[in-house]
Amino acid sequence: MSTLLENNKAAWRRDKHTNSLPEVFSTIAVPQNGSSWRKFFAFVGPGLMVAVGYMDPGNWATDIAGGAQFGYTLLSVILISNFFAIILQYLALKLGVATERDLAQACRDHYHPAVSFGLWILCEIAIAACDLAEVIGSALAFNLLFGIPLTIGVLITALDVLLILFFQYKGFRFIESVVAALILVIMSCFIYEMVASHPEMFPILKGMLPQLRVVTNPSMLYIAIGILGATVMPHNLYLHSSIIQTRNYPRNNEGKKMAIKFGAIDSTVSLLFAFFINAAILIVAAASFHNSGHRDVADITVAYKLLAPVLGAGLASTVFAIALLASGQNSTLTGTLAGQIVMEGFLHIRLKPWLRRLITRLIAIVPAFIVTEVSGEKGVASLLVLSQVILSMQLSFAVIPLIVFTNDKRKMGRFVNRTFTKLVAWIVAAIILVLNLYLLWDTLFH
């Protein structure tokens, strides 16, 4: 049996000389003899980078539309989505630690080349949809803060390649610090918005409870699945399985056990912060627009224009736009890394980071530029929500392989999922798959 395990591990880790994100692999020191707190702080960072995907501009679009139209009802969807995220990100980091392969490399090792190529295409579509939200969100923030036309703002976002290059030159820990600082900016902004909007506590608590009408109401379901797609993002699973390996922990069973333990704490705490921000966006929209009769607010620009007069707080709109800009730039950082991980993992092709980023950004810029030219702000709002629904549609193609791999003892060894974890993971995967199939069926035949 031990021979079988060793042979399987040797086969599954072919091309081992190419680690995931090799330029930063195992570059962050973990104290071997320090206290548990020192060891934990060495692992703080990957969870925050993953949490960025749960508060990106795509979340804003779905949360604002959901809060304005349906009040606090869809808070339950954000809560459930966050629970799904905590479970799936835990599996992703465990895969990376136990096998020393990211999810993309694991798919290439395990599946037939044709299947692996198909999964790569689907993942690239998901990354393009995510990047589209980042482009539109940043362009909207430039427009709201500085009056820059949307089309020009879309083109300016191409220049963030230079920003990425600067951060990568400074090292991975520096990137994590920038991400943490921008998350703090976003959180501070929404604490202000929450105080200014005076939400009602009892309706908020009621909204946390799941309601059947979320599924039976087609309009509500569309936004709910958009929230699911904006919250549990497929590229984050690839990202997390890779960046956890930036820590220089002992590559033995005890070292891996420590990495999984502290990585899981980092991930869970970070995602709870993301839940607060994600929920705060919807709560502010519900308190500001739904309760004041502005229930047709479905896009970021209209929300920006109405916040100050509705709340009677002069800074409300400006603070909102600052948070949006921080969100867009944060998502750009993590999207870059996810794109690099996916291309290198699936295709074993290495491109210069700036070239990879430029290609990804151009794929997003072209549709965003066309839509802003043809349809203006209204078209941009619809495109944002649609991008999140596309993300949700791609989710199963990342989730199912992740669960299959982490359930396989031949690949995971002693870190294979326990029976309870397997059960919960498959229930999560089934809910995601069924909801997306229902939405697809409802869209095509109604």
Secondary structure by P-SEA (a helix, b strand, c coil): caaaaaaaaaaaaccccccccccccccccccccccaaaaaaaaccaaaaaacccccaaaaaaaaaaaacccccaaaaaaaaaaaaaaaaaaaaaaaaaccccaaaaaaacccaaaaaaaaaaaaaaaaaaaaaaaaaaaaaaaaaccccaaaaaaaaaaaaaaaaaaaaacaaaaaaaaaaaaaaaaaaaaaaaaaacccaaaaaaaacccccccccaaaaaaaaaaaaacccaaaaaaaacccccccccccaaaaaaaaaaaaaaaaaaaaaaaaaaaaaaaaaaaccccccccccccaaaaaaaccccccccaaaaaaaaaaaaaaaaaaaaaaaaaaaaaaaaccccccaaaaaaaaaaaaaaaaaaaaacccaaaaaaaaaaaaaaaaaaaaaaaaaaaaaaacccccccccccaaaaaaaaaaaaaaaaaaaaaaaaaacc
